[in-house]
Amino acid sequence: MHMKILNTTNQDQWDNWLRNNSQHNPFTQSWAWGDILLAEGKQIERLVVVEGEMVLAQAQIVYSKIIFGWQYAFCPQGPVIEKTEAYECIIDYLKNKNCIFFRAEPPAISENLGFRIKKTIDINPPATLILDLKKSEEELLSGMHQKTRYNIHLAEKKDLKISDEKNLEVFWSLMNKTGSRDKFGLHRKSHYEKVLESPVVYQLTAYENKTAVACGVFARFGNTFTYLYGASDYEHRNLMAPYLLQWEGIKMGKSSGCQQYDFFGVAPVKDGNYDEQHQYAGVTRFKLGFGGIPHQVPGTFDLIINIGKYKLYSILRKLRRLV
């Protein structure tokens, strides 16, 4: 039977298929996350590969314009694929869109797809920790590192107030302090604004008196509650507020009916060990204390549609970095 590709407008069908066909329900493939990207002015399409009545794959893709009127398509944490042959259908479709490559982050990668695949710099972190929310609160606490448990209890004694109000200014202020302290770049403020406006995104902020000392932002999709961003004021580090916020986020995910909590982004962990020099080393130490199980996907790949144009684009990109 012949495979074909559809551009869907049915949110319920899209989200339901994703929930039933992806192990960790990637929020970046959810309809609501696509709406965030659209609100930012990005060009997206929600592609469904079908064979008869059967859905073989879904890919929420973002188009980016590059040189000479070319473009490429990026599928964050996807595509979600049931049958490898669906890649060919997607590639053929993108070829007609003047895309020179398809940037993908699939849960698994097959080398014999019939076209060139090149590993590229990871966009979404491929390694994470997954916590089982089907456990009771007592079981979750007992599964944590003793120091993490101690810090949560310490923070609980500090009379911190936890607010679930969404407040962009508070979040932005704390993110800037954290970014300059830990030397990482931020998205534009307008990006965080659109993220916080989404109904699937939650914000928790810890206050000492009326001063915001830490906050966390979380996304819910399907059976997964994801810890997206965390920020804190180093001057108030003695309050251990990030530990309490993480625990409140875990409880929020559990009470909302999610079955797993995704810490979203750590250094690759093997047998409890990780690279101390990795860019995520600091947050990995913090996140590991909560008892999640390491989970890893292959990372970000370019599936090359036009090899000559891709080579030229790669050379020009390198030259631009040197300027």
C-alpha positions as a Python dict, from the first residue, in 0.01 Angstrom:
ca = {
    (1, 'M'): (0, 0, 0),
    (2, 'H'): (121, 350, -85),
    (3, 'M'): (244, 585, 190),
    (4, 'K'): (135, 945, 177),
    (5, 'I'): (191, 1255, 387),
    (6, 'L'): (-81, 1476, 531),
    (7, 'N'): (-69, 1820, 689),
    (8, 'T'): (-305, 1775, 982),
    (9, 'T'): (-534, 2025, 1155),
    (10, 'N'): (-677, 1779, 1409),
    (11, 'Q'): (-527, 1847, 1752),
    (12, 'D'): (-696, 1558, 1934),
    (13, 'Q'): (-585, 1297, 1681),
    (14, 'W'): (-232, 1439, 1680),
    (15, 'D'): (-185, 1441, 2057),
    (16, 'N'): (-361, 1108, 2114),
    (17, 'W'): (-140, 928, 1862),
    (18, 'L'): (172, 1079, 2021),
    (19, 'R'): (64, 975, 2371),
    (20, 'N'): (9, 617, 2254),
    (21, 'N'): (318, 582, 2037),
    (22, 'S'): (603, 754, 2222),
    (23, 'Q'): (761, 624, 2540),
    (24, 'H'): (833, 959, 2703),
    (25, 'N'): (572, 1181, 2533),
    (26, 'P'): (807, 1456, 2400),
    (27, 'F'): (645, 1792, 2483),
    (28, 'T'): (822, 1957, 2188),
    (29, 'Q'): (612, 1741, 1954),
    (30, 'S'): (285, 1828, 2128),
    (31, 'W'): (27, 2047, 1956),
    (32, 'A'): (50, 2304, 2236),
    (33, 'W'): (428, 2343, 2187),
    (34, 'G'): (369, 2396, 1816),
    (35, 'D'): (127, 2674, 1911),
    (36, 'I'): (405, 2839, 2117),
    (37, 'L'): (634, 2834, 1810),
    (38, 'L'): (358, 2973, 1590),
    (39, 'A'): (298, 3253, 1842),
    (40, 'E'): (669, 3339, 1810),
    (41, 'G'): (625, 3378, 1435),
    (42, 'K'): (796, 3053, 1340),
    (43, 'Q'): (685, 2857, 1033),
    (44, 'I'): (578, 2507, 1138),
    (45, 'E'): (398, 2211, 987),
    (46, 'R'): (247, 1905, 1155),
    (47, 'L'): (311, 1616, 918),
    (48, 'V'): (143, 1276, 944),
    (49, 'V'): (265, 980, 736),
    (50, 'V'): (-17, 736, 665),
    (51, 'E'): (-52, 405, 486),
    (52, 'G'): (-421, 343, 426),
    (53, 'E'): (-586, 411, 765),
    (54, 'M'): (-265, 345, 959),
    (55, 'V'): (-51, 633, 1097),
    (56, 'L'): (317, 541, 1058),
    (57, 'A'): (483, 862, 1180),
    (58, 'Q'): (428, 1214, 1304),
    (59, 'A'): (670, 1504, 1270),
    (60, 'Q'): (613, 1855, 1399),
    (61, 'I'): (872, 2051, 1207),
    (62, 'V'): (1006, 2405, 1214),
    (63, 'Y'): (1134, 2557, 890),
    (64, 'S'): (1439, 2784, 896),
    (65, 'K'): (1546, 2996, 600),
    (66, 'I'): (1915, 2986, 512),
    (67, 'I'): (2126, 3108, 215),
    (68, 'F'): (2020, 3134, -153),
    (69, 'G'): (1649, 3086, -75),
    (70, 'W'): (1720, 2736, 63),
    (71, 'Q'): (1581, 2619, 394),
    (72, 'Y'): (1600, 2326, 633),
    (73, 'A'): (1341, 2153, 851),
    (74, 'F'): (1401, 2074, 1220),
    (75, 'C'): (1197, 1818, 1414),
    (76, 'P'): (1265, 1867, 1790),
    (77, 'Q'): (1268, 1534, 1979),
    (78, 'G'): (1125, 1363, 1674),
    (79, 'P'): (1000, 1240, 1441),
    (80, 'V'): (802, 976, 1626),
    (81, 'I'): (817, 684, 1383),
    (82, 'E'): (649, 345, 1378),
    (83, 'K'): (796, 232, 1045),
    (84, 'T'): (1142, 339, 923),
    (85, 'E'): (1025, 368, 561),
    (86, 'A'): (826, 676, 667),
    (87, 'Y'): (1153, 872, 660),
    (88, 'E'): (1161, 843, 280),
    (89, 'C'): (813, 989, 257),
    (90, 'I'): (912, 1284, 482),
    (91, 'I'): (1236, 1343, 287),
    (92, 'D'): (1051, 1343, -48),
    (93, 'Y'): (803, 1594, 90),
    (94, 'L'): (1079, 1823, 222),
    (95, 'K'): (1271, 1803, -107),
    (96, 'N'): (973, 1967, -275),
    (97, 'K'): (988, 2241, -9),
    (98, 'N'): (1343, 2332, -119),
    (99, 'C'): (1490, 2190, 205),
    (100, 'I'): (1854, 2085, 174),
    (101, 'F'): (1850, 1878, 495),
    (102, 'F'): (1617, 1746, 763),
    (103, 'R'): (1744, 1796, 1120),
    (104, 'A'): (1597, 1526, 1342),
    (105, 'E'): (1620, 1406, 1704),
    (106, 'P'): (1461, 1060, 1684),
    (107, 'P'): (1433, 818, 1978),
    (108, 'A'): (1646, 574, 1773),
    (109, 'I'): (1850, 612, 1455),
    (110, 'S'): (1893, 357, 1178),
    (111, 'E'): (2206, 383, 963),
    (112, 'N'): (2052, 210, 659),
    (113, 'L'): (1792, 467, 565),
    (114, 'G'): (1913, 505, 207),
    (115, 'F'): (2046, 862, 246),
    (116, 'R'): (2335, 1035, 417),
    (117, 'I'): (2312, 1097, 791),
    (118, 'K'): (2550, 1328, 975),
    (119, 'K'): (2573, 1376, 1352),
    (120, 'T'): (2552, 1744, 1438),
    (121, 'I'): (2565, 1959, 1753),
    (122, 'D'): (2288, 1852, 1989),
    (123, 'I'): (2004, 2101, 2018),
    (124, 'N'): (1787, 1936, 2281),
    (125, 'P'): (1994, 1746, 2540),
    (126, 'P'): (2003, 1373, 2454),
    (127, 'A'): (2058, 1256, 2814),
    (128, 'T'): (1804, 1296, 3091),
    (129, 'L'): (1678, 1137, 3412),
    (130, 'I'): (1326, 995, 3440),
    (131, 'L'): (1152, 965, 3777),
    (132, 'D'): (866, 717, 3824),
    (133, 'L'): (567, 917, 3953),
    (134, 'K'): (362, 603, 4014),
    (135, 'K'): (557, 569, 4340),
    (136, 'S'): (412, 718, 4660),
    (137, 'E'): (558, 1041, 4802),
    (138, 'E'): (724, 836, 5078),
    (139, 'E'): (884, 605, 4820),
    (140, 'L'): (1002, 902, 4614),
    (141, 'L'): (1160, 1066, 4918),
    (142, 'S'): (1329, 745, 5030),
    (143, 'G'): (1470, 698, 4677),
    (144, 'M'): (1651, 1034, 4695),
    (145, 'H'): (2006, 1095, 4803),
    (146, 'Q'): (2021, 1159, 5177),
    (147, 'K'): (2164, 1511, 5123),
    (148, 'T'): (1882, 1600, 4881),
    (149, 'R'): (1622, 1486, 5133),
    (150, 'Y'): (1798, 1686, 5405),
    (151, 'N'): (1802, 2001, 5188),
    (152, 'I'): (1429, 1968, 5107),
    (153, 'H'): (1346, 1941, 5479),
    (154, 'L'): (1580, 2232, 5554),
    (155, 'A'): (1401, 2450, 5297),
    (156, 'E'): (1062, 2348, 5440),
    (157, 'K'): (1170, 2492, 5776),
    (158, 'K'): (1269, 2829, 5625),
    (159, 'D'): (910, 2952, 5592),
    (160, 'L'): (931, 2994, 5216),
    (161, 'K'): (608, 3067, 5030),
    (162, 'I'): (555, 2874, 4705),
    (163, 'S'): (346, 3056, 4445),
    (164, 'D'): (206, 2894, 4130),
    (165, 'E'): (133, 3230, 3967),
    (166, 'K'): (292, 3282, 3626),
    (167, 'N'): (510, 3591, 3641),
    (168, 'L'): (739, 3664, 3346),
    (169, 'E'): (926, 3952, 3514),
    (170, 'V'): (1016, 3745, 3821),
    (171, 'F'): (1126, 3454, 3604),
    (172, 'W'): (1327, 3675, 3365),
    (173, 'S'): (1507, 3850, 3651),
    (174, 'L'): (1609, 3519, 3813),
    (175, 'M'): (1708, 3366, 3477),
    (176, 'N'): (1941, 3657, 3406),
    (177, 'K'): (2109, 3614, 3745),
    (178, 'T'): (2148, 3240, 3685),
    (179, 'G'): (2268, 3279, 3326),
    (180, 'S'): (2542, 3526, 3416),
    (181, 'R'): (2646, 3317, 3717),
    (182, 'D'): (2659, 2984, 3534),
    (183, 'K'): (2768, 3135, 3201),
    (184, 'F'): (2491, 3010, 2974),
    (185, 'G'): (2302, 3203, 2706),
    (186, 'L'): (1932, 3277, 2734),
    (187, 'H'): (1655, 3276, 2477),
    (188, 'R'): (1494, 3610, 2401),
    (189, 'K'): (1254, 3734, 2667),
    (190, 'S'): (971, 3710, 2412),
    (191, 'H'): (1033, 3333, 2381),
    (192, 'Y'): (985, 3279, 2755),
    (193, 'E'): (678, 3502, 2740),
    (194, 'K'): (514, 3277, 2479),
    (195, 'V'): (617, 2964, 2672),
    (196, 'L'): (460, 3094, 2995),
    (197, 'E'): (139, 3189, 2812),
    (198, 'S'): (81, 2824, 2716),
    (199, 'P'): (-185, 2633, 2914),
    (200, 'V'): (47, 2328, 2938),
    (201, 'V'): (325, 2526, 3111),
    (202, 'Y'): (346, 2588, 3487),
    (203, 'Q'): (563, 2817, 3698),
    (204, 'L'): (649, 2773, 4066),
    (205, 'T'): (828, 3053, 4253),
    (206, 'A'): (973, 3042, 4603),
    (207, 'Y'): (950, 3368, 4802),
    (208, 'E'): (1121, 3469, 5122),
    (209, 'N'): (893, 3740, 5253),
    (210, 'K'): (824, 3923, 4924),
    (211, 'T'): (1156, 3846, 4759),
    (212, 'A'): (1159, 3584, 4482),
    (213, 'V'): (1458, 3358, 4552),
    (214, 'A'): (1407, 3073, 4301),
    (215, 'C'): (1167, 2956, 4036),
    (216, 'G'): (1102, 2656, 3815),
    (217, 'V'): (908, 2619, 3491),
    (218, 'F'): (748, 2288, 3391),
    (219, 'A'): (564, 2150, 3087),
    (220, 'R'): (299, 1881, 3091),
    (221, 'F'): (219, 1656, 2797),
    (222, 'G'): (61, 1311, 2804),
    (223, 'N'): (198, 1104, 3089),
    (224, 'T'): (514, 1315, 3130),
    (225, 'F'): (580, 1623, 3346),
    (226, 'T'): (902, 1795, 3231),
    (227, 'Y'): (1126, 2031, 3427),
    (228, 'L'): (1206, 2294, 3163),
    (229, 'Y'): (1393, 2577, 3333),
    (230, 'G'): (1523, 2653, 3679),
    (231, 'A'): (1662, 2980, 3812),
    (232, 'S'): (1771, 3105, 4152),
    (233, 'D'): (1935, 3395, 4335),
    (234, 'Y'): (2278, 3287, 4463),
    (235, 'E'): (2258, 3538, 4747),
    (236, 'H'): (1981, 3326, 4901),
    (237, 'R'): (2146, 2987, 4842),
    (238, 'N'): (2138, 2904, 5215),
    (239, 'L'): (1756, 2868, 5188),
    (240, 'M'): (1788, 2559, 4962),
    (241, 'A'): (1485, 2684, 4766),
    (242, 'P'): (1570, 2498, 4438),
    (243, 'Y'): (1545, 2165, 4625),
    (244, 'L'): (1202, 2251, 4761),
    (245, 'L'): (1083, 2377, 4419),
    (246, 'Q'): (1196, 2057, 4252),
    (247, 'W'): (1006, 1853, 4510),
    (248, 'E'): (697, 2073, 4464),
    (249, 'G'): (727, 2023, 4087),
    (250, 'I'): (748, 1645, 4131),
    (251, 'K'): (437, 1651, 4352),
    (252, 'M'): (257, 1875, 4101),
    (253, 'G'): (334, 1631, 3820),
    (254, 'K'): (213, 1342, 4033),
    (255, 'S'): (-112, 1514, 4134),
    (256, 'S'): (-183, 1610, 3771),
    (257, 'G'): (-191, 1240, 3682),
    (258, 'C'): (147, 1213, 3507),
    (259, 'Q'): (337, 886, 3540),
    (260, 'Q'): (688, 1016, 3486),
    (261, 'Y'): (892, 1324, 3564),
    (262, 'D'): (1155, 1424, 3310),
    (263, 'F'): (1449, 1628, 3443),
    (264, 'F'): (1529, 1733, 3081),
    (265, 'G'): (1902, 1766, 3036),
    (266, 'V'): (2194, 1612, 3223),
    (267, 'A'): (2544, 1496, 3137),
    (268, 'P'): (2535, 1133, 3016),
    (269, 'V'): (2525, 913, 3328),
    (270, 'K'): (2659, 557, 3347),
    (271, 'D'): (2663, 357, 3672),
    (272, 'G'): (2603, 678, 3864),
    (273, 'N'): (2911, 845, 3709),
    (274, 'Y'): (2925, 1136, 3467),
    (275, 'D'): (3183, 1370, 3311),
    (276, 'E'): (3263, 1642, 3567),
    (277, 'Q'): (3374, 1869, 3280),
    (278, 'H'): (3046, 1838, 3088),
    (279, 'Q'): (2847, 2159, 3036),
    (280, 'Y'): (2560, 2006, 3238),
    (281, 'A'): (2783, 1875, 3521),
    (282, 'G'): (2649, 2118, 3784),
    (283, 'V'): (2280, 2052, 3720),
    (284, 'T'): (2352, 1679, 3686),
    (285, 'R'): (2484, 1664, 4043),
    (286, 'F'): (2170, 1844, 4163),
    (287, 'K'): (1923, 1639, 3956),
    (288, 'L'): (2081, 1300, 4033),
    (289, 'G'): (2002, 1355, 4401),
    (290, 'F'): (1630, 1312, 4329),
    (291, 'G'): (1666, 948, 4225),
    (292, 'G'): (1574, 948, 3855),
    (293, 'I'): (1680, 672, 3614),
    (294, 'P'): (1923, 774, 3333),
    (295, 'H'): (1771, 772, 2985),
    (296, 'Q'): (1950, 858, 2662),
    (297, 'V'): (1857, 907, 2296),
    (298, 'P'): (2106, 930, 2005),
    (299, 'G'): (2099, 1311, 1975),
    (300, 'T'): (2064, 1553, 1682),
    (301, 'F'): (2128, 1439, 1323),
    (302, 'D'): (2115, 1597, 979),
    (303, 'L'): (1948, 1377, 718),
    (304, 'I'): (2100, 1518, 401),
    (305, 'I'): (1862, 1581, 112),
    (306, 'N'): (2101, 1761, -127),
    (307, 'I'): (2464, 1667, -60),
    (308, 'G'): (2622, 1940, -277),
    (309, 'K'): (2418, 2223, -129),
    (310, 'Y'): (2466, 2082, 222),
    (311, 'K'): (2847, 2082, 179),
    (312, 'L'): (2842, 2443, 55),
    (313, 'Y'): (2615, 2548, 344),
    (314, 'S'): (2848, 2374, 596),
    (315, 'I'): (3156, 2552, 455),
    (316, 'L'): (2984, 2893, 464),
    (317, 'R'): (2869, 2833, 822),
    (318, 'K'): (3224, 2749, 932),
    (319, 'L'): (3356, 3063, 761),
    (320, 'R'): (3093, 3276, 930),
    (321, 'R'): (3194, 3137, 1271),
    (322, 'L'): (3555, 3239, 1198),
    (323, 'V'): (3461, 3599, 1116),
}
